[in-house]
Amino acid sequence: MARYPIQDQVAIVGIGSTGFSRATGRSSLALALEASTAAIRDAGLSARDVDGVVAIGEPGAPGPQKLASSLGIPDVTHFSSPSPVAMFSIIDAMNAVFSGSCDTVLVCGAMMRLPWSSRSAAADPFRRHMGIGGGGARPMPESIEMAAAYAAWASRYVHEYGATREPFGRIAINSRSGALRNPLAAMRTPLGMQDYLDARMVREPLGMLDMDVPVDGADAFVLTTAERARALPQPPVLIHAATAGLVDANDEAQAEGLHRHGQHVVVDALRRRSELWLDDVDVYFPYDGFTIITLGWIENSGWCPPGGATKFIADHWDEAAGRLVINGRVAVNPHGGSLSEGATRGTGHVREAVVQLRGQAGERQVDGARTALVTPGGFFFNAQGAILRTA
């Protein structure tokens, strides 16, 4: 196998988070600055040490220029604002460091649930602020709007494989069980199967608990070279391989079927770029913006064959803990994921991977975690993935 040139050359050396809630009463900028400051300090650095700024392009969130000026970063040689989900920004920062465009990059993602333009809309827990260019914000029930697209593919899955709602429910329960042990999580009320089945249906077969939870909050990361990381205080987490994935039919209405979309491209690329794979993974982070997305990642990553998620999840289910633990050792979204920590656009998945690989996850800690597989994004236009490992 030809060596992937960037393999293990860039490390995540700092993380910061505000935690997530349904409403903070704070601005997106304030949240971003809190998380960014925490990440820079966590890395043992100051603003003067940062020369790259990547701001995840969440509507209404501060761009890299605003972050740099507000943090007092004196000189910036790389700045960008990639689209959500998180790995787009991590890949951009990684490539910037590896190419020499900059030495140390701050990546920040800030999320806001409440719209600016409607007090009544803010009372709807599934409404999220949406705006263009930072102005003209309008309330839009984004989770419910997207449910129409993913519900169609969930129905296709049920039709093709004869699935019930059980595996969808167990994905939701697994995320909630993780969130119960995560002080950063927004949703920390216990969830059982009957609770899941009783939740309001949005569009068959997806109900309210099949969709991520819009939240207020921010996550931030600091990346630099693996060489420099060795001199910094935190255990470095190396980006072993990372990629995004897209096929030609990348709109949800045009996809060929469940057998060919962005997730397949991501998995193929990661396997080409790394000698590590499922047998080496200690903790797994499949995206759970909708429960059907998680089933797709589990099957398409090769944990089980297409249509096999129902049996796979049942076979690896810890009933007492309400958790999916693969082979009795590989925790899945132990932080609560998008369904219960909050809709972080994948930043929470990456952050928890770093925390686990540092051995700093407290009661959530996976013993001896050295390798994490992170697969954020959905089926169509934002599938992405990475293998992270300890140094």
N, C-alpha and C positions, 0 to 999 in steps of 0.2 A: 504494500500500500504506500503510495506517495505521501510523504509527510505533509500535513496541513501546516503551512508556514507560521501561522499565528498561534498555533497550539501552545497553551501554557505560557504565553509571553506577556499576557496582561492579567492583572489581578484586581479584584474588588477589595479595597483596603479600609473603607469607611462606610457606615450605614447610619441613617437617622430616620426617625419616624415620629409623627405627632400622635399616632394612634388614630382610630376612626370612630366616628359617631354619626348619628342621624342629623345632627345640626350643632355646629360649634358657635355660631354667632360671630365668627372671625372671617376675615377676607382670605381669598386664595393666596394672595401674596404673603400674608402673615404666616399661614400654614407652611408655604414653601420655604420661607426664610428660617422658620424654626427647624424643619427637617434638614435643610441644607447646612445650617450652622452645626447641628448635632452630628451630621455625617463628617464634616470637615474636622471637627474636634475629635470624633471617634478615630479618625485616621492619624491623629497626632499632628495635624497640619494647621495652618492658618490660611486665611483668604489669599495672602500673598503667594502661597505655594500653588494655587490653582491657576491654570492658564487655558482651560477649556470648560465650556458650559453647554450642556445639552438639556433642554427643557422639553419634557414630553408634551406633545401638542394637544393637551386637553383643552376643549373650549373654555375660555374665560381664565385660564391659568396664565401666570406671568411667563413671558418669553425669556430667552437667554439674556437679552440686553438688560431687561429690568432686574433679573436675578443678579447679574454681574454688578450693576451699579448699586443695588441695594445692599449687597454683601461687601462692597468695597474691594472687589477683585481688580487690581490695578491694570493688568495687561492680559488680554485674551487673544489667543491665536487660532482658536477653533470654537465656533458656536453654531448651534443648529436647533431645530425644533421638529423632530420627526413625529409622524402620526402615532397615536396609540396603536398597538399595545406596547408594553414596556421594553420588550427585547429589541425593537427597532432602535431605541435610544441607546441601549447597552451595546448593541453591535456598532452603532455609529461612534460611540465613545471609544470602544475597543480598537476600531480601525484607525481612529485619529491618533491614539497613543502609539500604536504599532507603526504607523507611517511616519511618525515624528511631527505630525501637525501640531501636537501639543504634548506636554509631559504628564499632566495630571488633570483629570476631567471630573467635574461635578455633574451628575445626572440627577434631575429632580422631576418628580411627577406630583402635581397637586390636583385634588379632586374636590368638587363642590356639588352637593346635592340640591341645594335650594336655588330656585331661579331668582333673578333679580327683579323681574318685572311683574310678579303676581303673588300677592300674599295668599290668596286662596289656593293657587296651585302648589304653594309650598307645603300645604297641609297633606298633600298626596305623597305617601312615603316612596312611591316609585317614580316620582318626577325628578328630572335632572336638568340642571341649567344647560341650555344649548345656545351658542351664539356664534357669530362669524366675525373674525377680526377683532374680538374684544368688545364689540358694540352691538346694539340692537338685539340684546339677549331676549330669548323667548322661551317659555316653559314648554318642554316636550316630554311626554312619558316614554323615555327612550327604551327602558327595559321592556315595557309592554309592547312598544312598537316593534322592536326586534324580535319579540316572541312570535310574531306572526310568521317570520321567515324560519326561525328555528323549529317552531311547532310543526311546520310542514315537513321538515326533514326528520323530526322525531316521529311523526306519523308514518313516514316512509320506512323508518327503522322498525317500528312496531309491525308494519305490514310485511316487510321482507323477512323478519326473523321471529315473528310471533311473540314478541316481548310483551310483558305487562308493565305496569308502572313501578314494579318493585325495584328494579335496578336504578331507576331514576331517583326513587325515594331514598335508597341507601346512599347514593352520592350526596344528597342533601343532608342526610343524618350524619354521615362521616364528616362533612365540613362543619356542621354545628358542634359535633363532639370535640373537634379540634379547637374551635373557637372558645369553648368553655374553659380551656386552659391557657388562653391567650389574652392577656390584659389589654392588648391593642385592639381587640375585635369589637365590632359594633353589636353583634347579635350573640347574646350569651344566655339565652333561655334554652333549657334542654328541649330536644326535639325527638319525637318517636315516630314510627311509621303511621300510626293513626292520625297524629297531628299533620303529617305530610298529606295524607289522603283527604283529610278534612279541609285543607286550605282551599281558598277560592280558585276555581278553574279560570284560566285566562283564555287558552285555546287548546283544545284537546291535542295531545295528552299532557301539555305543560300547564302547571298551576303557578301560583304566586311563589311557592318555595322552590321552583325549578329555575328561578331567575336570580341573578346577582342583586345585591342590595346597594343602591346608591348611597354614598356616604360623603362626609366632609373629612378631609385629612390630607396628609402628604407623606411621601417617602423620598429619600435621597440616598445617593451612592457616590463614593469617590473611587475612581479607577486610576491606576498608574502602571508602570512596567513591573513585571515580576521581580526584576533585579532591585528596583528601588523599594518594592514592597518588603523585602527582607529586613530593611532598616527601620520599618515603621512598627508601632506597638501592637497592632492587632494581628492575629494569625491570618495570613493572606489566603484568599480564596481565588484559585486560578480559573480563568475561563478556558476550559480545555477545548471546547468546540462550540460554535454558535451559528445559527442560520435563520433565515426567514424562508417561507415557501409559498409559491403561487403557481396556479395553472392557468391556461388560457381562458377557460370558462370559469371566471372567478367571481361572478355575481351569483347570489343565492338562487335566483330564478333561472340561471343558465347552466348550473353545474350538471355534469353528466349523471351523477348518482353518488351514492355513499362510497363507491370504490375508487374515486379519483377526485381529490381536491388538495388544498394546501398542506394538510397534515401529512399526506403521503410524501410530498416533496421534502418536508422538514425531516422526516424520519430517514429517508434515503440519504439526504445530505449529511446528517449527523453520523450515520453509520459509515459513510465514506471518509469522514474527517476524523474519526476517532477509533481507537482500538478498544475503548470501553463501551459496554452496552449493558443490557438489562441485568445480567448476572453480577455486574459490578456495582449496580445502583443500591444505595442504602436508604435513600429517601426520594420520593417521587412527587412532582408538582404538576399535575395536569390541570389545564385551565377549566374553570367551572363557572364561566359567565352564564351558561345554561347547562343543565345536567346532561343533555344530549351531547354537548361538546366533550364532556369528560368521558362518556362512553366511547366516543370516537377516538380520543387519544389513547385510551387503554387498549382498544383493539388494534388501532393502526400502528402503535408503537411495538406491538408484537407480544404483549403480555398474554393475549389470547387471540384466537382467530376471529374474523368478522362474524358478528352475531353471537359471539361467545361471552359477552360481558355479563349477562345474567348469571350464568353458571360460575364464571370466574369470581365475580364479586361475592356470591353466596359461599363459594368454597374458601374464600379468604376473609370472611367476615367474622369479626370478634363481637359476638352478640352482647357480652357483658359491657364492653366499652363503647359499643355503637360505632365501631371503626372498621375501615378496610385496611388490613395489614397484610401485605403480600408476602407469602411464604413465612408468615409469622414474624417477620422482621422489618419489612420495608413499609414505613409509614407513608400515607398518601395525604397530602395537604394537611399536615398536623397543626397549622396555624388557623385553619378555618376557611381558607380560600375566599373566592369572590362571593360565594353564597352566604358566608357568615362573618368573616372578618370584614368584608366590604368590597365593593367594586373598585378595586385599585388599578384596574387595567394591567394586572400582572405584576405590579411592583411588589405587592405583598408576597407573591410566590417567590420572586427572586430574593427579597429580603430574608424570608424564612429559610431559604436554602443556605444563604450566607450564615445566618445565626446557627443553623444546625451543623454546618461544616466547621464552624468555630468551636462548637461544643458549648454554646451559650444559651441554649433554649430552655433551661430549667426543667420543669416537670414534663415538658414536651420532648425533651432531648432523646434522639435516637442513638442508642449506644454505638460508639465507634463509627459514627457517620463520616465517611471520607469522600463519597461521590453522590452527587445529586443530579437528577434529570429533571429539567424544567421545560414544560411545553405549553407556553401561553398561546392565546389566540384561538380563533375559531376554525371554520372549515374553508373560508373563501378568500378573503383579501388580507388577513392578518395572522395567518398561522406562522409560528416561530418556535424556536427551541434552543436549548443550550445544555451542555454537560459542564457542570462545575465540580471542582475537586479541591481537596486540601493540597497544600504544598509539601 
